[in-house]
Each structure stands twice: as C-alpha cells, then as structure tokens.
Amino acid sequence: MRVYLAADHAGYELKNHLVSWLKDHGHDVVDDGAFVYDAEDDYPTFVLRAAEAVAADPGGLGVVIGGSGNGEQIAANKVRGIRAALAWSEDTAALGRKHNDANVIAIGARMHTAEEATRLVEVFLSTPFSGDERHRRRIAQLSTYENSGVLPPLPAGE
C-alpha cells in the first residue's frame, strides 16, 4: 500500500520513525516532509501536499502528524476528497476507516509514545471500510456538500 506522510516540527521525529516502520513492513512510502527539524515551520506546508497526493491516489492512505494532530486533521480536511480522522485510540483509528472510510489519519506526537502511534497507524492501515449502506449514504452527503455546497435535506418532520 502507498502511504503518504507529513509532519511539522512537533511530529518530525515520529514521522521519521513511521517512515522506517512502514518501509520495514512492505509499504510504499512517500515522505512529504518536513525534511529537517525547524521549530518555526508550519504544518499546512507539508500536510496539504500529503493530502493532495492522497486525494490523487485512490488506493493510497495518509498519515499526518503534529503536536496534537488537530491542526493537521483540519488542514488535511480542507483538501477535496480527503476524510481525515484524528486518532487518539485504537478504536478511533479503526472506526475512522470502518465507518468513515477515512483516507488520512492525524496523530498527535505529543499525545502518544512512538509505540502507541505506530499501533494507531497499524490499526488504521489494516482496517477496511465496512461498506454499510448507512455509512456510504453519509459519506455521499458529505461529498455532495463538498462539491456543490448544497446542504442535505432535513429529515421529514424536522
């Protein structure tokens, strides 16, 4: 599987760890930076590149890393076609894929050990989308809004 990674200074070391781990586990890894530690760098510079690459590669997935993962998730979700999930437990990593067909996982390097973060990535990459009709319907509503700006209709009686 092709996996795109990006991190700012706060996630720099964890990203490098994950690049090695993913390669050791047979994944095709694309590192979108940061390539040097710079305490003043900005996460959108790297995260938007990784998210655009994932959006252009239907079989690929992404991992974006910062201090908390919040900004990285927000940035990735600005890219059309991206569904980025902030993972803070194995359950949230799995459910992001299983229920939301997330194609990017955001992780906070200051929130997890390298071992915990590696496990979150492992769970995310190994969990398939369930394909349940209700989840497909919800994702379709989001895609329609993303592409047209048209809100989904309210349920009858609302």
C-alpha beads as a LAMMPS data file, in Angstrom:
LAMMPS data file: protein, C-alpha beads

158 atoms
157 bonds

1 atom types
1 bond types

-500.0 500.0 xlo xhi
-500.0 500.0 ylo yhi
-500.0 500.0 zlo zhi

Masses

1 110.0

Atoms # bond

1 1 1 0.000 0.000 0.000
2 1 1 1.203 3.528 -0.750
3 1 1 1.285 5.706 2.376
4 1 1 1.916 9.444 2.291
5 1 1 3.337 11.048 5.441
6 1 1 3.739 14.643 6.531
7 1 1 4.631 16.359 9.784
8 1 1 5.677 19.675 11.163
9 1 1 8.476 20.130 13.691
10 1 1 6.392 18.628 16.516
11 1 1 5.866 15.422 14.563
12 1 1 9.210 15.328 12.758
13 1 1 10.822 12.546 14.822
14 1 1 7.673 10.419 14.904
15 1 1 7.259 10.793 11.134
16 1 1 10.812 9.580 10.572
17 1 1 10.144 6.617 12.858
18 1 1 6.944 5.771 10.975
19 1 1 8.630 6.092 7.561
20 1 1 11.126 3.425 8.622
21 1 1 8.485 1.215 10.244
22 1 1 6.214 1.375 7.198
23 1 1 9.059 0.567 4.804
24 1 1 10.100 -2.359 7.016
25 1 1 6.507 -3.643 6.768
26 1 1 6.436 -3.538 2.969
27 1 1 4.589 -0.292 2.325
28 1 1 5.416 2.109 -0.495
29 1 1 6.173 5.275 1.484
30 1 1 6.111 8.852 0.219
31 1 1 7.575 11.385 2.651
32 1 1 6.130 14.854 2.060
33 1 1 8.224 16.498 4.786
34 1 1 9.306 18.115 6.922
35 1 1 12.761 17.045 5.842
36 1 1 14.698 18.941 8.519
37 1 1 13.778 19.964 12.028
38 1 1 12.708 23.620 12.091
39 1 1 10.890 24.782 15.226
40 1 1 9.285 27.609 13.217
41 1 1 7.854 25.582 10.337
42 1 1 4.121 25.496 9.574
43 1 1 2.139 22.260 9.306
44 1 1 -0.020 23.322 6.308
45 1 1 3.115 23.447 4.133
46 1 1 3.580 19.701 4.476
47 1 1 0.128 18.374 5.331
48 1 1 -1.592 19.928 2.319
49 1 1 0.937 18.285 -0.001
50 1 1 0.372 14.857 1.527
51 1 1 -3.408 15.307 1.478
52 1 1 -3.377 16.366 -2.191
53 1 1 -1.298 13.299 -3.017
54 1 1 -3.754 11.007 -1.213
55 1 1 -6.693 12.643 -2.982
56 1 1 -4.987 11.968 -6.328
57 1 1 -4.181 8.335 -5.423
58 1 1 -7.420 6.393 -4.768
59 1 1 -5.529 3.411 -3.340
60 1 1 -3.267 5.438 -1.101
61 1 1 -3.662 6.478 2.516
62 1 1 -2.066 9.273 4.514
63 1 1 -0.594 9.883 7.938
64 1 1 -0.227 13.474 9.157
65 1 1 1.468 14.303 12.424
66 1 1 1.792 17.350 14.639
67 1 1 1.815 18.149 18.327
68 1 1 -1.844 17.333 18.927
69 1 1 -2.900 16.276 15.438
70 1 1 -5.770 18.768 15.484
71 1 1 -4.315 21.314 13.070
72 1 1 -3.104 18.575 10.773
73 1 1 -6.562 16.998 10.633
74 1 1 -8.141 20.377 9.897
75 1 1 -5.601 21.127 7.153
76 1 1 -5.995 17.718 5.505
77 1 1 -9.779 18.037 5.538
78 1 1 -9.520 21.261 3.502
79 1 1 -8.444 19.179 0.503
80 1 1 -11.332 17.989 -1.653
81 1 1 -11.745 14.235 -1.392
82 1 1 -9.994 13.881 1.946
83 1 1 -11.647 12.393 5.013
84 1 1 -9.098 12.804 7.793
85 1 1 -9.725 11.257 11.207
86 1 1 -7.966 12.334 14.379
87 1 1 -6.933 9.094 16.071
88 1 1 -6.308 9.083 19.793
89 1 1 -7.052 5.416 20.485
90 1 1 -7.090 2.146 18.589
91 1 1 -10.887 2.404 18.449
92 1 1 -10.852 5.854 16.845
93 1 1 -8.212 4.705 14.347
94 1 1 -10.307 1.669 13.385
95 1 1 -13.637 3.495 13.298
96 1 1 -12.220 6.227 11.101
97 1 1 -11.659 3.589 8.439
98 1 1 -14.570 1.254 9.195
99 1 1 -17.359 3.840 9.423
100 1 1 -15.992 6.948 7.688
101 1 1 -13.741 5.432 5.016
102 1 1 -11.107 7.907 6.213
103 1 1 -8.143 8.109 3.882
104 1 1 -5.921 10.114 6.241
105 1 1 -5.138 9.610 9.915
106 1 1 -3.959 12.531 12.059
107 1 1 -1.870 11.799 15.138
108 1 1 -0.539 13.996 17.917
109 1 1 3.129 13.228 18.533
110 1 1 2.949 14.921 21.930
111 1 1 -0.017 12.766 22.906
112 1 1 1.434 9.288 22.243
113 1 1 4.628 7.314 22.540
114 1 1 6.200 6.142 19.289
115 1 1 4.921 2.638 20.042
116 1 1 1.348 3.843 20.625
117 1 1 1.389 5.960 17.471
118 1 1 2.779 3.067 15.450
119 1 1 -0.070 0.891 16.659
120 1 1 -2.610 3.570 15.666
121 1 1 -1.160 3.600 12.155
122 1 1 -1.101 -0.195 12.016
123 1 1 -4.773 -0.407 13.030
124 1 1 -5.759 2.359 10.592
125 1 1 -3.997 0.736 7.645
126 1 1 -5.316 -2.755 8.370
127 1 1 -8.969 -1.836 8.948
128 1 1 -11.202 -1.918 5.860
129 1 1 -14.213 0.287 5.229
130 1 1 -17.342 -1.657 6.207
131 1 1 -19.258 -0.565 3.134
132 1 1 -22.507 -0.485 5.118
133 1 1 -25.255 1.426 3.328
134 1 1 -25.704 3.941 6.155
135 1 1 -22.008 4.824 6.073
136 1 1 -21.980 5.088 2.270
137 1 1 -25.046 7.357 2.446
138 1 1 -23.394 9.664 4.988
139 1 1 -20.145 9.864 3.040
140 1 1 -22.138 10.641 -0.122
141 1 1 -23.892 13.504 1.698
142 1 1 -20.528 14.951 2.688
143 1 1 -19.133 14.552 -0.837
144 1 1 -22.175 16.228 -2.347
145 1 1 -21.816 19.156 0.041
146 1 1 -18.062 19.353 -0.552
147 1 1 -18.564 19.528 -4.320
148 1 1 -21.747 21.614 -4.565
149 1 1 -22.230 23.448 -1.271
150 1 1 -25.787 22.092 -1.158
151 1 1 -26.891 21.001 2.312
152 1 1 -28.510 17.583 2.703
153 1 1 -32.279 17.801 3.149
154 1 1 -33.628 17.686 6.673
155 1 1 -35.497 14.510 7.628
156 1 1 -39.283 14.647 7.401
157 1 1 -40.818 16.271 10.464
158 1 1 -37.812 18.469 11.269

Bonds

1 1 1 2
2 1 2 3
3 1 3 4
4 1 4 5
5 1 5 6
6 1 6 7
7 1 7 8
8 1 8 9
9 1 9 10
10 1 10 11
11 1 11 12
12 1 12 13
13 1 13 14
14 1 14 15
15 1 15 16
16 1 16 17
17 1 17 18
18 1 18 19
19 1 19 20
20 1 20 21
21 1 21 22
22 1 22 23
23 1 23 24
24 1 24 25
25 1 25 26
26 1 26 27
27 1 27 28
28 1 28 29
29 1 29 30
30 1 30 31
31 1 31 32
32 1 32 33
33 1 33 34
34 1 34 35
35 1 35 36
36 1 36 37
37 1 37 38
38 1 38 39
39 1 39 40
40 1 40 41
41 1 41 42
42 1 42 43
43 1 43 44
44 1 44 45
45 1 45 46
46 1 46 47
47 1 47 48
48 1 48 49
49 1 49 50
50 1 50 51
51 1 51 52
52 1 52 53
53 1 53 54
54 1 54 55
55 1 55 56
56 1 56 57
57 1 57 58
58 1 58 59
59 1 59 60
60 1 60 61
61 1 61 62
62 1 62 63
63 1 63 64
64 1 64 65
65 1 65 66
66 1 66 67
67 1 67 68
68 1 68 69
69 1 69 70
70 1 70 71
71 1 71 72
72 1 72 73
73 1 73 74
74 1 74 75
75 1 75 76
76 1 76 77
77 1 77 78
78 1 78 79
79 1 79 80
80 1 80 81
81 1 81 82
82 1 82 83
83 1 83 84
84 1 84 85
85 1 85 86
86 1 86 87
87 1 87 88
88 1 88 89
89 1 89 90
90 1 90 91
91 1 91 92
92 1 92 93
93 1 93 94
94 1 94 95
95 1 95 96
96 1 96 97
97 1 97 98
98 1 98 99
99 1 99 100
100 1 100 101
101 1 101 102
102 1 102 103
103 1 103 104
104 1 104 105
105 1 105 106
106 1 106 107
107 1 107 108
108 1 108 109
109 1 109 110
110 1 110 111
111 1 111 112
112 1 112 113
113 1 113 114
114 1 114 115
115 1 115 116
116 1 116 117
117 1 117 118
118 1 118 119
119 1 119 120
120 1 120 121
121 1 121 122
122 1 122 123
123 1 123 124
124 1 124 125
125 1 125 126
126 1 126 127
127 1 127 128
128 1 128 129
129 1 129 130
130 1 130 131
131 1 131 132
132 1 132 133
133 1 133 134
134 1 134 135
135 1 135 136
136 1 136 137
137 1 137 138
138 1 138 139
139 1 139 140
140 1 140 141
141 1 141 142
142 1 142 143
143 1 143 144
144 1 144 145
145 1 145 146
146 1 146 147
147 1 147 148
148 1 148 149
149 1 149 150
150 1 150 151
151 1 151 152
152 1 152 153
153 1 153 154
154 1 154 155
155 1 155 156
156 1 156 157
157 1 157 158
